[in-house]
Amino acid sequence: MIDTIFLFDDASWREQLLPLVATRPVSDLRVGIFTIAQKWRSFAGDRPISYLTAGHLMEKYGKQLPEGKSALIIRGNVLPANALFAAIAALPIGSVLMQEDQWIACHIRATSLFSESDISTLQAVAFHEFVQFIHYPEDIFIANAAEIGADLLHIDHYSSVASLPQGNTYHGDKIVVEGVHSFRGVTLHSEDGPIYIGAGAIIEDGVYIKGPAAICAGARVKTGARIYPNVTIGPGSTVCGEINNTVIWGNSAKGHEGYLGCAVIGEGCNLGAGTSNSNLRNDWKNVFLYDYALKDYRNTGLQKCGLIMGDFAMVAIHTRFTTGTVIGVGAQIAISKFVPKFVPDFAWLTDERSEAYHLDKFLAMMQRRDSKKINMMNPVDSRIFEYQHADTENVRKEYLYKLSK
């Protein structure tokens, strides 16, 4: 019997997903409608699911392994599927599910600690079907369209197309709406992929959405927005303009005109009016992204890759991002030229100067921001930001020194 399930990411490979996982476990990344952890919970039934994550996140997210109990440890960057979950659930104690040289999950008699070095002591069980890993930030928008469709299979209560509001244009019948909505003058095109609209989402007049697309609970899509295929607008976010091949984690704002494509945006971000990103080089060569693990640029193998933005980064009006830009957690940018291809965490860039965003000022800003939403930041969140600010200090200092020359 399996007593509990843990989603594990306290390993070196989590660095490849920075800055997106600086403030959250890997399995708290959103791909499709739900986060990875929410997906696993839909498969797990009554079994509790917890995180085994990086040390600075354990106070908020983590739970210690129960001594002597049976536990499934699932790699936190793996997306669930029916055949995969069946294979994991069937693992005997003392075994590990493998795909070639990558472990997927293991079933152990828990001790107080677990690390990837323990994998070599377990009996390997091969799994030969497809497994979707999220190794790099761009994997999120690559996998997103398929995951929207997969996530819809786990939504039980929704309105049929016949019961949708009148005064709109509907192409196709793959439209799933949770809750009560009263939008009008909207075009929903689901012939090529499903459209999901979550409870409490606001779809204003004149919006065009082409699936696959997910507008999550409490999100707002403003008048004139064009949502093209493979887009997830996370809970509580506000968007307008053109958006394509993009995942917004949630509680972020791109509330005005501008283009966002082949992008992953974290939580609490703000893109000022007119902000746009490029996602294709003029020479059609592969896009390179800054990789925190390598501390260098990595060939994505993609011809189209736009913007990766960490949590609580904010940019001014008419900000321009070139192809393959990475913005760190808490960065503040207000410059009139193209933004550099990499801006480290807690950097403050303007036309006049470039400097570090001091932690006390960042935390004070967060408290002012959250007080407007009746959602005060707590001391645990502050300690996560303190860790990330200190952990990125050397990279930030070196970066700012080079800019000053």
Protein Blocks (a to p, Z undefined) as FASTA:
>chain_A
ZZbdcddfbdfklmmmpcklmmbcfklpcehjbcfklmmmmmnomaccdddddfklmmmm
gccddehiacddddfkbccdfklmmmmmmpcghiacdehjacfbdcddddfbdcfklmmm
pccdddfbdcdddfbfklmmmmmmmmmmmmmmmpfbdcdfklpcehiacedjbdccehjd
dbehiacdfkloccdddehiacdehiacdddddddehiacdehiacdehiacdehiaceh
jdehiacfbhpacfbgcddehiaddehiacdehiacdfbdfklpacddddfklopacdeh
iabdcbdcdehiacdehiacdehiacdehiacddfbdcdfbdcehiacdfkbccdddfkl
mmmmmmmmmmmnopacdfklmmmmmmmmmmmmmmmmmmmmmmmZZ
